[in-house]
Amino acid sequence: GNKRAAALLCKRMGSDTLKNQAKRILKSLGLFGVARAVFRSVSPEVARMKKRELAFYGQFISSGDLVFDIGTNLGQKSEIFLANGARVISLEPNPHCVAYLNKTIGKSGTCDIVAKAVGAEPGQAELSFRGTSATGSLRGDWHALKFGDGEMETRMVEITTLDDLIAEFGVPSFCKIDVEGFEKEVFAGLSQPLPLIEFEYHSVEKDNALACLDRVEKLGAVEYNFAVVDEVVLLHDRWLDPQTFRAKLDAPDAAPVGDIFIRAAGAS
């Protein structure tokens, strides 16, 4: 339950302490981007994870597909989508991350970097963040904001909506949403069903996730699956109807953190 989620989060964040210290030093020297690229190119662990993610997302994404990456951070998932042949629209409001993305995946020719957040309606909101850490959020009460590298910063950022992105770029075949507690607002800005959606789930924010499910179910018949954090595999051997899936989230042994996958009911 909530205690398991908090313990897992603290364990993962705690293991990043040394990495965060190294990040701060490299950034102060202007070498972070180069060092990160070199590390990711030679790390066996990164290579293994990329191979697994390429295969995993390859079952959802085909060459030429349009993909939205909402909450891109440093482009970890966008890299995988691009490697699977997708055209990617990467949404990221953190200015530190945007600068990095423009120097990396933004040069691919098949990725548009959009320096905006996504919410219920166009406008502006205050983003809180620490350096390039993935914990930045438009919610000042987001529980993970205390983790990450660097001092807390805030900045007013522009907000667009999924509907406006669809009007500009087209309907994505796959939409990944990782916005640190702002998921409900992202879904509120969507007025049509999408073929396939992935969004981050925390059991400590279950009501937020259920509101997202309520929203998509109003837009059309859907079914669900789940991937436990860092496991890169669907948990259930079949896609589940809404009632069955919600019961799985309530089970005592339910995973506290992961990604919910949503697709049109009956899709193959």
C-alpha atoms as one frame of an Amber mdcrd trajectory, in Angstrom:
protein
   0.000   0.000   0.000   1.130   3.533   0.741   3.993   2.403   3.000   5.341
   0.071   0.303   5.205   2.857  -2.279   6.987   5.304   0.001   9.674   2.753
   0.905  10.310   1.891  -2.741  10.502   5.545  -3.703  12.939   6.350  -0.886
  15.100   3.365  -1.786  15.292   4.391  -5.424  15.909   8.051  -4.638  18.448
   7.245  -1.938  20.503   5.170  -4.360  20.765   8.243  -6.570  22.572  10.415
  -3.990  26.057   9.889  -5.415  24.773  10.290  -8.959  23.159  13.585  -8.031
  26.411  14.842  -6.519  28.266  13.879  -9.691  25.621  15.623 -11.783  26.074
  18.865  -9.876  29.836  18.796 -10.395  29.559  18.001 -14.108  26.946  20.705
 -14.639  29.111  23.268 -12.892  31.879  22.368 -15.349  29.540  22.404 -18.361
  30.254  18.725 -19.014  27.011  17.036 -17.977  25.632  16.469 -21.481  28.866
  15.005 -22.813  29.415  12.832 -19.733  25.863  11.495 -19.792  26.078  10.600
 -23.473  29.396   8.801 -22.968  28.113   6.933 -19.919  24.963   5.768 -21.699
  26.995   4.632 -24.706  29.364   2.411 -22.690  27.232   1.226 -19.754  26.282
  -2.493 -20.025  23.322  -1.862 -17.708  21.995   0.908 -19.950  22.529  -1.286
 -23.022  20.590  -4.165 -21.450  17.712  -1.906 -20.431  17.559  -0.299 -23.875
  17.404  -3.720 -25.511  14.530  -4.763 -23.252  12.672  -1.480 -23.769  13.116
  -1.614 -27.536  11.475  -5.029 -27.598   8.776  -4.040 -25.129   7.712  -0.848
 -26.909   8.170  -2.517 -30.274   4.938  -4.421 -29.628   3.093  -1.090 -29.496
   5.001   1.163 -31.903   5.741   0.637 -35.594   7.922   2.618 -37.965   6.248
   5.880 -38.941   3.861   5.970 -35.970   3.190   9.279 -34.259   4.026   9.183
 -30.541   3.457  11.805 -27.838   5.947  11.784 -24.951   4.310  13.939 -22.274
   6.911  14.679 -19.605  10.064  13.821 -21.529  12.650  14.735 -18.869  16.006
  13.903 -20.537  14.495  11.835 -23.328  14.985   8.327 -21.978  11.703   7.060
 -23.438  11.791   9.288 -26.505  15.091   7.633 -27.462  13.374   4.241 -27.411
  10.383   5.490 -29.405  12.703   7.015 -32.012  14.731   3.810 -32.217  11.488
   1.974 -33.008  10.983   4.294 -35.968   8.385   6.660 -34.504   7.940  10.346
 -35.117   7.982  11.768 -31.592   6.470  14.929 -30.128   8.315  15.474 -26.835
   6.687  17.767 -24.262   8.956  19.072 -21.501   8.623  22.358 -19.559  11.848
  22.157 -17.486  14.267  24.617 -19.173  17.344  22.633 -18.109  15.941  19.499
 -19.721  14.844  21.375 -22.853  18.386  22.673 -23.406  19.694  19.110 -23.218
  16.960  17.689 -25.456  17.591  20.269 -28.160  21.229  19.125 -28.298  20.398
  15.421 -28.395  17.141  13.904 -29.648  16.038  17.269 -31.049  18.652  16.820
 -33.775  17.242  13.478 -34.917  14.987  15.037 -37.549  12.003  12.993 -36.375
  11.503  14.524 -32.931   9.863  17.871 -32.137  10.790  19.336 -28.739   7.860
  21.347 -27.363   8.877  23.385 -24.308   5.471  23.256 -22.638   3.568  21.386
 -19.971   0.224  19.708 -20.621  -2.925  20.294 -18.612  -6.686  20.741 -18.632
  -6.659  24.014 -20.560  -4.144  26.372 -22.171  -2.493  28.916 -19.909   0.389
  29.104 -17.482   1.320  27.421 -14.206   4.251  27.287 -11.827   6.675  24.402
 -12.291   8.797  23.316  -9.309  11.964  21.372 -10.134  15.511  20.514  -9.106
  17.986  20.624 -11.964  17.146  17.949 -14.529  15.687  15.512 -11.983  12.582
  13.636 -13.093  10.667  14.752  -9.980   9.685  18.224 -11.265   5.970  18.898
 -10.978   3.233  21.461 -11.500   1.913  20.380  -8.110   3.604  22.112  -5.214
   2.531  19.258  -2.903   4.018  16.470  -5.049   5.643  14.027  -2.626   8.810
  13.466  -4.708   9.755  17.141  -5.076  12.153  16.861  -2.146  14.253  14.389
  -4.108  16.653  15.228  -6.910  19.821  17.133  -7.670  20.259  20.844  -7.047
  18.298  23.543  -5.273  14.566  23.881  -5.720  13.618  26.248  -8.539  10.266
  27.534  -9.705   9.275  28.978 -13.047   6.062  29.914 -14.799   5.669  27.660
 -17.829   3.223  27.534 -20.725   0.519  24.885 -20.725  -1.089  23.277 -23.740
  -3.630  20.435 -23.920  -3.755  17.037 -25.542  -6.598  18.270 -27.721  -4.476
  21.184 -28.959  -1.511  18.905 -29.598  -3.739  16.581 -31.610  -5.046  19.536
 -33.616  -1.463  20.563 -34.414   0.287  17.234 -34.941  -2.428  14.595 -35.423
  -3.756  11.679 -33.374  -0.891   9.706 -31.788  -0.912   5.936 -32.015   0.815
   5.888 -28.613   0.840   8.486 -25.832   3.128   8.216 -22.801   2.305  10.457
 -19.812   4.718  10.934 -16.900   3.948  14.252 -15.219   4.549  13.699 -11.516
   1.056  13.906 -10.067  -0.513  16.108 -12.774  -2.032  13.218 -14.736  -5.646
  14.034 -13.910  -5.284  17.499 -15.422  -3.617  16.080 -18.544  -6.504  13.671
 -19.126  -9.008  16.478 -18.521  -7.635  18.181 -21.641  -8.487  15.184 -23.838
 -11.909  14.891 -25.480 -11.400  11.888 -27.772 -10.190   8.314 -27.296  -6.603
   7.449 -28.191  -5.432   4.046 -29.452  -2.946   3.443 -26.637  -1.925   5.394
 -23.525   0.683   4.731 -20.839   0.752   6.761 -17.635   2.685   6.565 -14.393
   0.910   5.169 -11.329   1.688   5.598  -7.622  -0.527   3.846  -5.079  -0.128
   6.850  -2.768  -1.958   8.786  -5.507  -4.582   6.140  -6.304  -7.497   8.597
  -6.345  -5.665  10.619  -8.974  -5.192   7.506 -11.117  -8.837   6.458 -10.717
  -9.930   9.916 -11.904  -7.846   9.337 -15.044  -9.543   5.988 -15.604 -12.952
   7.599 -15.119 -12.069  10.136 -17.793 -10.943   7.696 -20.478 -13.894   5.409
 -19.805 -16.221   8.308 -20.609 -14.509   8.684 -23.996 -14.977   5.061 -25.087
 -14.758   1.396 -24.102 -11.252   0.564 -22.857  -9.225  -2.213 -21.302  -6.125
  -2.090 -19.127  -2.784  -3.652 -18.328   0.061  -2.786 -15.984   3.863  -2.767
 -15.946   5.653  -2.827 -12.601   8.324  -0.127 -12.340  11.620  -1.115 -14.023
  10.367  -4.568 -15.057   9.557  -3.712 -18.721   6.894  -6.400 -19.085   3.105
  -6.405 -18.911   1.971  -7.831 -15.596  -1.244  -9.463 -16.826  -1.310 -12.087
 -19.567  -4.517 -10.582 -20.919  -5.961  -7.076 -21.030  -8.511  -6.492 -18.285
 -11.918  -4.840 -18.274 -12.288  -1.768 -16.017 -13.971  -3.561 -13.101 -11.405
  -6.361 -12.998  -8.493  -3.974 -13.330  -9.677  -1.704 -10.525  -9.981  -4.754
  -8.290  -6.360  -5.636  -9.103  -5.241  -2.161  -8.004  -7.026  -2.717  -4.691
  -5.456  -6.129  -4.050  -3.153  -6.395  -0.992  -0.234  -7.519  -3.183  -0.728
  -4.815  -5.834   2.449  -3.121  -7.070   2.831   0.326  -5.453   4.512   1.969
  -8.467   4.350   1.288 -12.184   2.646   2.246 -15.420  -0.976   1.778 -16.411
  -1.609   0.940 -20.065  -4.936   1.812 -21.678  -6.178   0.692 -25.073  -9.474
   0.533 -26.924 -11.477  -2.516 -25.843 -11.000  -5.440 -28.172  -7.876  -4.047
 -29.812  -5.178  -6.569 -30.689
